[in-house]
Amino acid sequence: MLTGYLHTDHCGDECIDYNENYLGWDAGGIGRQLIFMALQGVLYLSILGLVESGVVLRLWYRATQGTRWVVT
């Protein structure tokens, strides 16, 4: 059996971080990457919704409405 092989007593300085919980936040887990990927998805989907609904264009128009472009 290889159950004793994962102990740190056998590998010395060449041990790797081993996390039994693959959804964990610590090294060896992918929980942190999944959370940040979900947050980025929500952020970019919100930005896309604002652009597609025309909110960004209306805000841009209101911000630049008082300025005039003079070409000389």
Z-matrix of the N, CA and C atoms (Angstrom, degrees):
N
C 1 1.439
C 2 1.523 1 110.41
N 3 1.330 2 116.82 1 150.60
C 4 1.458 3 122.37 2 -179.30
C 5 1.522 4 112.24 3 -103.02
N 6 1.320 5 118.73 4 18.51
C 7 1.462 6 119.99 5 -176.50
C 8 1.514 7 112.19 6 -66.67
N 9 1.305 8 118.81 7 -34.08
C 10 1.453 9 121.31 8 179.60
C 11 1.513 10 113.35 9 -80.95
N 12 1.320 11 117.97 10 -8.03
C 13 1.459 12 122.19 11 -176.25
C 14 1.527 13 112.05 12 -72.79
N 15 1.334 14 118.18 13 -25.45
C 16 1.460 15 121.23 14 -176.20
C 17 1.519 16 112.92 15 -83.47
N 18 1.301 17 118.76 16 -4.31
C 19 1.458 18 120.84 17 179.07
C 20 1.524 19 109.80 18 -71.82
N 21 1.318 20 116.66 19 150.39
C 22 1.458 21 121.12 20 -177.81
C 23 1.521 22 112.67 21 -75.54
N 24 1.311 23 117.83 22 -8.27
C 25 1.458 24 120.34 23 -179.06
C 26 1.526 25 111.64 24 -67.89
N 27 1.307 26 117.58 25 -25.21
C 28 1.459 27 121.03 26 -173.22
C 29 1.522 28 113.87 27 -93.33
N 30 1.326 29 118.42 28 -18.28
C 31 1.459 30 118.96 29 -172.80
C 32 1.527 31 113.50 30 -103.91
N 33 1.279 32 119.91 31 -15.25
C 34 1.457 33 121.79 32 176.80
C 35 1.517 34 112.36 33 67.26
N 36 1.333 35 116.37 34 -126.24
C 37 1.468 36 121.54 35 -178.54
C 38 1.521 37 113.28 36 -81.95
N 39 1.309 38 118.59 37 -8.80
C 40 1.463 39 122.09 38 -174.66
C 41 1.525 40 112.78 39 -99.18
N 42 1.322 41 118.39 40 23.81
C 43 1.459 42 121.75 41 -179.18
C 44 1.529 43 110.49 42 -74.75
N 45 1.301 44 115.96 43 146.83
C 46 1.461 45 121.41 44 174.42
C 47 1.518 46 108.10 45 -104.81
N 48 1.334 47 116.29 46 159.14
C 49 1.460 48 120.23 47 175.58
C 50 1.518 49 108.59 48 -74.00
N 51 1.314 50 115.60 49 127.07
C 52 1.455 51 120.63 50 -179.84
C 53 1.513 52 108.26 51 -121.14
N 54 1.300 53 116.85 52 125.07
C 55 1.448 54 122.75 53 -179.74
C 56 1.514 55 107.93 54 -121.56
N 57 1.312 56 117.80 55 120.37
C 58 1.459 57 120.96 56 -179.23
C 59 1.523 58 111.81 57 -71.74
N 60 1.324 59 117.73 58 -26.56
C 61 1.451 60 122.10 59 177.87
C 62 1.529 61 108.06 60 -92.23
N 63 1.313 62 117.41 61 100.49
C 64 1.464 63 119.79 62 -175.78
C 65 1.523 64 112.35 63 -71.50
N 66 1.326 65 118.86 64 -12.81
C 67 1.463 66 121.72 65 174.06
C 68 1.520 67 111.73 66 -96.16
N 69 1.322 68 117.27 67 10.77
C 70 1.458 69 122.01 68 -177.67
C 71 1.521 70 112.22 69 -71.40
N 72 1.329 71 115.07 70 161.56
C 73 1.456 72 122.68 71 -179.36
C 74 1.521 73 111.09 72 -83.09
N 75 1.328 74 117.81 73 -24.03
C 76 1.461 75 122.83 74 -176.94
C 77 1.524 76 111.48 75 -75.48
N 78 1.341 77 115.42 76 177.99
C 79 1.467 78 121.17 77 179.45
C 80 1.527 79 109.75 78 -58.85
N 81 1.292 80 116.14 79 139.32
C 82 1.452 81 121.70 80 -178.98
C 83 1.524 82 113.33 81 93.81
N 84 1.313 83 117.66 82 -11.08
C 85 1.461 84 121.98 83 178.18
C 86 1.518 85 110.57 84 -109.12
N 87 1.334 86 115.70 85 157.44
C 88 1.463 87 119.95 86 -178.21
C 89 1.519 88 112.39 87 -108.39
N 90 1.331 89 117.13 88 13.22
C 91 1.468 90 120.83 89 -178.73
C 92 1.507 91 113.28 90 -61.42
N 93 1.328 92 117.37 91 -42.51
C 94 1.464 93 121.28 92 -179.75
C 95 1.524 94 110.61 93 -63.03
N 96 1.322 95 117.18 94 -44.13
C 97 1.465 96 120.18 95 -179.88
C 98 1.527 97 111.38 96 -64.69
N 99 1.338 98 117.47 97 -37.80
C 100 1.461 99 120.45 98 179.67
C 101 1.524 100 111.70 99 -67.25
N 102 1.332 101 117.13 100 -40.22
C 103 1.464 102 120.58 101 179.25
C 104 1.525 103 110.68 102 -64.65
N 105 1.330 104 116.93 103 -47.10
C 106 1.467 105 119.32 104 -178.81
C 107 1.523 106 111.88 105 -69.26
N 108 1.325 107 118.09 106 -31.67
C 109 1.462 108 120.16 107 175.81
C 110 1.531 109 110.09 108 -66.50
N 111 1.331 110 117.45 109 -40.12
C 112 1.463 111 120.51 110 177.92
C 113 1.530 112 111.11 111 -66.25
N 114 1.337 113 117.23 112 -40.81
C 115 1.467 114 120.30 113 177.84
C 116 1.523 115 111.47 114 -64.19
N 117 1.318 116 117.60 115 -40.48
C 118 1.462 117 120.47 116 177.28
C 119 1.519 118 110.82 117 -65.20
N 120 1.315 119 117.51 118 -38.80
C 121 1.461 120 120.75 119 178.05
C 122 1.518 121 111.73 120 -61.65
N 123 1.338 122 116.95 121 -43.94
C 124 1.464 123 120.86 122 178.60
C 125 1.520 124 110.28 123 -64.95
N 126 1.327 125 117.31 124 -43.92
C 127 1.463 126 121.08 125 -179.52
C 128 1.526 127 111.40 126 -61.51
N 129 1.322 128 117.05 127 -50.62
C 130 1.462 129 119.75 128 -176.72
C 131 1.528 130 112.50 129 -70.33
N 132 1.314 131 117.42 130 -31.31
C 133 1.463 132 119.55 131 175.85
C 134 1.528 133 110.27 132 -69.12
N 135 1.332 134 117.03 133 -36.02
C 136 1.471 135 120.54 134 176.04
C 137 1.526 136 111.02 135 -65.87
N 138 1.325 137 116.67 136 -43.80
C 139 1.467 138 120.17 137 177.61
C 140 1.525 139 110.52 138 -61.69
N 141 1.308 140 117.24 139 -43.02
C 142 1.459 141 120.82 140 178.19
C 143 1.522 142 111.28 141 -62.11
N 144 1.335 143 117.35 142 -41.32
C 145 1.461 144 120.79 143 177.85
C 146 1.514 145 112.22 144 -62.62
N 147 1.345 146 116.69 145 -40.66
C 148 1.468 147 119.95 146 178.22
C 149 1.525 148 111.62 147 -66.15
N 150 1.308 149 117.19 148 -40.29
C 151 1.471 150 120.29 149 179.64
C 152 1.525 151 110.52 150 -67.97
N 153 1.316 152 117.40 151 -44.15
C 154 1.467 153 120.77 152 -177.46
C 155 1.527 154 112.64 153 -69.55
N 156 1.331 155 117.77 154 -29.06
C 157 1.461 156 119.59 155 -179.56
C 158 1.525 157 112.65 156 -82.25
N 159 1.317 158 117.89 157 -9.89
C 160 1.454 159 121.72 158 177.07
C 161 1.512 160 114.10 159 91.57
N 162 1.310 161 118.31 160 4.31
C 163 1.463 162 121.22 161 -179.53
C 164 1.524 163 110.70 162 -64.16
N 165 1.315 164 117.23 163 -42.42
C 166 1.459 165 121.12 164 -178.68
C 167 1.526 166 110.27 165 -64.54
N 168 1.316 167 117.35 166 -40.61
C 169 1.461 168 121.02 167 179.58
C 170 1.533 169 111.28 168 -65.39
N 171 1.342 170 116.96 169 -40.72
C 172 1.465 171 119.97 170 177.64
C 173 1.521 172 111.32 171 -66.10
N 174 1.327 173 117.96 172 -40.42
C 175 1.465 174 120.40 173 177.28
C 176 1.522 175 111.09 174 -65.10
N 177 1.312 176 117.07 175 -39.80
C 178 1.460 177 121.52 176 178.19
C 179 1.532 178 110.49 177 -63.87
N 180 1.326 179 115.90 178 -40.94
C 181 1.457 180 120.12 179 179.62
C 182 1.530 181 110.91 180 -65.31
N 183 1.336 182 117.46 181 -43.27
C 184 1.459 183 121.30 182 179.27
C 185 1.526 184 111.59 183 -66.37
N 186 1.317 185 117.05 184 -35.41
C 187 1.463 186 120.19 185 -179.83
C 188 1.518 187 111.76 186 -70.82
N 189 1.319 188 118.01 187 -31.55
C 190 1.465 189 121.42 188 -177.12
C 191 1.521 190 112.65 189 -105.60
N 192 1.312 191 118.98 190 8.88
C 193 1.460 192 121.72 191 -175.94
C 194 1.518 193 112.07 192 -66.91
N 195 1.311 194 118.62 193 -36.54
C 196 1.471 195 121.14 194 -177.52
C 197 1.511 196 112.87 195 -80.58
N 198 1.296 197 118.56 196 -13.69
C 199 1.470 198 119.76 197 -178.27
C 200 1.512 199 109.77 198 -92.04
N 201 1.324 200 114.34 199 143.67
C 202 1.465 201 119.11 200 177.44
C 203 1.511 202 107.57 201 -118.06
N 204 1.284 203 115.11 202 141.07
C 205 1.452 204 121.53 203 178.77
C 206 1.520 205 108.18 204 -93.20
N 207 1.304 206 117.22 205 116.76
C 208 1.458 207 122.35 206 -179.02
C 209 1.533 208 107.74 207 -106.28
N 210 1.310 209 115.27 208 122.79
C 211 1.457 210 120.77 209 178.31
C 212 1.517 211 107.19 210 -107.23
N 213 1.319 212 115.99 211 121.65
C 214 1.478 213 118.75 212 -178.78
C 215 1.506 214 110.23 213 -112.65
